[in-house]
Amino acid sequence: MIKAIIFDWGGVLIENPAPGIMEYCANTLKVNIKLLKDAFSEYESTFQKGKISENELWHRICAELNIEEPRIDSLWKDAVKHAFKDKTQTYNLVKLLKKQGYKTGFLSNTEIPAREYFFEKGYEKYFDMTTFSCIEGTVKPETKIYEIALNKLKIKPHESLFIDDKPECIEGAKKVGMNGIVFKTFDQVVKDLKSFSVEIDTDKI
């Protein structure tokens, strides 16, 4: 029996923000977006694990690309504000599931500035549990981050259902015994939830 549904952020609760973030940062730094993407890819996991600060991230990248470092407080947070677009239907689904008695969780590979934005916007009200990679020092699909989320919810793996747009992250969840749904479309997710006996009154969404 499913007791908790856990949601990823990017691609599930919001539109995929990665292209918009990179475009915003590249435009601000006045650098070719492909060069920026390639440089960032070397530090993405470290940044998402909270192992380096945003200042250190830009210091390293800008030195490699021989460009000036950003002069604003947080370029990443500005990019987040620009790129993050809520999927209203998914948030309505979270609210409905909570109203129906399910525990709701949030599990995301994300960075400190994005986490700050999350709380500034008050998104924590939708969830009984939040797990951020940048706080826990581990990222999906590593086993540890799923175990942390389950411990916070105080449920067994088979009682949980994780929704993520990346198949590899769902596979990571399944390795610890969780159930999973790969998010492709909202209607598909609602249909898949019903296959796990999670009934949704779509008229209320």
C-alpha positions in Angstrom: 0.0 0.0 0.0 1.4 3.4 -1.0 1.6 5.8 1.9 3.8 8.6 0.5 4.3 10.2 -3.0 7.6 11.9 -3.5 8.2 14.5 -6.2 11.3 15.7 -8.1 11.5 19.4 -8.9 12.8 20.2 -12.3 10.7 18.6 -15.1 8.0 17.5 -12.7 6.9 20.5 -10.5 8.4 23.0 -12.9 9.4 23.0 -16.5 12.9 21.7 -17.2 14.9 24.8 -16.0 18.4 23.8 -17.2 18.3 25.4 -20.7 17.0 28.7 -19.3 19.5 28.8 -16.5 22.4 28.2 -18.9 21.1 30.8 -21.4 20.6 33.4 -18.7 24.1 32.9 -17.2 25.8 32.8 -20.6 24.1 36.1 -21.6 25.0 37.7 -18.3 28.6 36.6 -18.5 28.8 37.4 -22.3 30.2 33.9 -23.1 29.2 31.2 -25.6 26.6 29.0 -24.1 28.2 25.7 -25.2 31.5 26.8 -23.7 29.7 27.6 -20.4 27.8 24.3 -20.5 31.0 22.3 -21.0 32.8 24.1 -18.2 29.8 23.8 -15.8 29.4 20.1 -16.4 32.7 19.5 -14.6 31.3 21.0 -11.4 27.6 20.3 -11.6 27.6 17.3 -9.2 30.0 19.0 -6.8 27.8 22.1 -6.8 24.6 20.2 -6.3 26.2 18.3 -3.4 27.0 21.6 -1.7 30.7 20.9 -1.8 31.6 24.2 -3.5 30.0 27.6 -3.1 28.5 29.6 -5.9 31.4 32.1 -5.6 33.9 29.3 -6.0 32.0 27.8 -8.9 32.1 31.1 -10.9 35.7 31.7 -9.8 36.8 28.4 -11.4 34.6 28.6 -14.5 35.5 32.2 -15.3 39.2 31.5 -14.8 39.0 28.6 -17.2 37.0 30.6 -19.8 39.1 33.7 -19.2 36.1 35.9 -18.6 35.1 38.3 -15.8 33.4 36.9 -12.7 29.8 38.1 -12.1 29.5 41.1 -9.9 26.1 40.4 -8.5 25.3 38.6 -5.3 24.0 35.4 -6.9 23.9 35.0 -10.6 22.5 31.4 -10.1 19.5 32.6 -8.1 18.8 35.3 -10.6 18.9 32.6 -13.3 16.6 30.4 -11.3 14.1 33.2 -10.9 14.2 33.7 -14.7 14.0 30.1 -15.7 11.7 28.4 -13.1 8.2 28.0 -14.4 5.7 26.2 -12.2 3.6 23.3 -13.4 0.3 24.3 -11.7 -1.4 21.0 -12.4 1.4 19.1 -10.6 1.2 21.4 -7.5 -2.6 20.9 -7.5 -2.0 17.2 -7.6 0.3 17.4 -4.6 -2.3 19.4 -2.7 -5.0 16.9 -3.5 -2.9 13.9 -2.5 -2.1 15.5 0.8 -5.8 16.2 1.3 -6.6 12.6 0.6 -4.2 11.5 3.4 -1.0 10.7 1.6 2.3 11.9 2.9 4.0 14.2 0.3 7.7 14.5 -0.2 10.2 16.6 -2.2 13.5 15.2 -3.4 15.7 17.1 -5.7 19.3 17.5 -7.0 19.6 21.2 -6.6 22.0 24.0 -5.5 22.0 26.2 -2.4 20.7 29.3 -4.3 17.8 27.3 -5.8 17.0 25.9 -2.3 16.9 29.4 -0.9 14.5 30.4 -3.7 12.3 27.3 -2.8 11.8 28.6 0.7 11.5 32.2 -0.3 8.5 31.1 -2.5 7.0 29.1 0.4 6.9 25.8 -1.5 7.6 23.8 1.6 3.9 24.2 2.6 3.1 21.5 0.0 5.3 18.8 1.4 5.7 16.8 4.6 9.3 16.3 3.8 12.0 18.0 1.8 15.4 16.5 0.8 17.9 18.7 -1.1 21.1 17.2 -2.5 23.0 20.4 -1.6 22.3 19.8 2.1 22.7 16.1 2.2 25.9 15.9 0.2 24.6 13.2 -2.1 22.7 13.3 -5.4 20.3 11.1 -7.3 20.7 8.3 -8.4 23.1 7.6 -5.4 21.4 5.2 -2.9 22.0 7.4 0.1 19.7 10.3 -0.9 16.7 8.0 -1.3 17.4 6.4 2.1 17.6 9.9 3.7 14.2 10.8 2.2 12.6 7.6 3.4 14.0 8.1 6.9 12.5 11.6 7.0 9.1 10.3 6.0 9.4 7.3 8.4 8.1 4.8 5.9 9.4 1.6 4.3 10.6 1.8 0.7 7.7 -0.3 -0.8 5.3 2.2 0.8 6.7 5.1 -1.3 6.3 6.2 -4.8 8.8 8.5 -6.5 8.0 10.7 -9.5 10.9 12.0 -11.6 11.4 12.9 -15.2 14.8 11.1 -15.5 14.7 7.3 -15.9 18.0 6.9 -14.2 16.7 8.6 -11.1 13.7 6.3 -11.0 16.1 3.3 -11.4 18.0 4.6 -8.4 14.9 4.7 -6.4 13.9 1.2 -7.4 17.3 -0.1 -6.3 16.4 0.7 -2.7 12.9 -0.8 -3.0 10.9 2.3 -3.8 8.2 2.4 -6.5 8.6 4.8 -9.3 7.0 6.7 -12.2 8.9 8.5 -15.0 7.1 11.8 -15.6 6.4 12.3 -19.3 3.0 14.1 -19.2 0.6 15.0 -16.4 -2.2 12.8 -17.7 0.2 9.9 -18.0 1.3 10.4 -14.3 -2.3 10.4 -13.1 -3.0 7.2 -15.0 0.2 5.6 -13.6 -0.7 6.6 -10.1 -4.0 4.8 -10.5 -2.1 1.6 -11.4 -0.6 1.8 -7.9 -4.2 2.1 -6.5 -3.7 5.8 -5.9 -7.0 7.2 -6.9 -7.2 10.8 -8.1 -10.3 12.8 -8.6 -9.1 14.8 -11.7 -12.1 17.1 -11.5 -10.5 18.6 -8.4 -7.2 19.4 -10.1 
